[in-house]
Amino acid sequence: MKLNEVEIGKNVSELVVRIVSVAPARIITTKSGRKTQLTEVLVADDSGTAILSLWGFREGEGLSAGKVVRITNGWAKEWQGKMQLSLGRSGKIEVVDDDGTIPQTRDLLSSSNERSG
């Protein structure tokens, strides 16, 4: 599956993407008043970009720009007019070997700029 095939409101069975950037984690208070940590990760493949929101303390540790990750059993929703990926309760993210099938970050960013410009 590629990012441009992900449908908002649907399960993301498996998606392999490259991490473009990882925002600093921040503490969020949920609607129920519970505090949790949110780490937002910009991910991309040759079809587009999306924000992956990782909820929970220690989520996203070890992730950094340039790594290739596999997201399984994720979820896609719309947030502030853009697609947002999350793991939900059963989702998983794992760093996988870079076999060269996902373009390098600089190539993803330059093709993304060409598509949006």
Secondary structure, DSSP 8 states (H G I E B T S, - for coil): --GGG--TTSEEEEEEEEEEEE---EEEE-TTS-EEEEEEEEEEETTEEEEEEEESTTTTTT--TT-EEEEEEEEEEEETTEEEEE-TTT-EEEEE---S-S--HHHHHHHHHHHH-
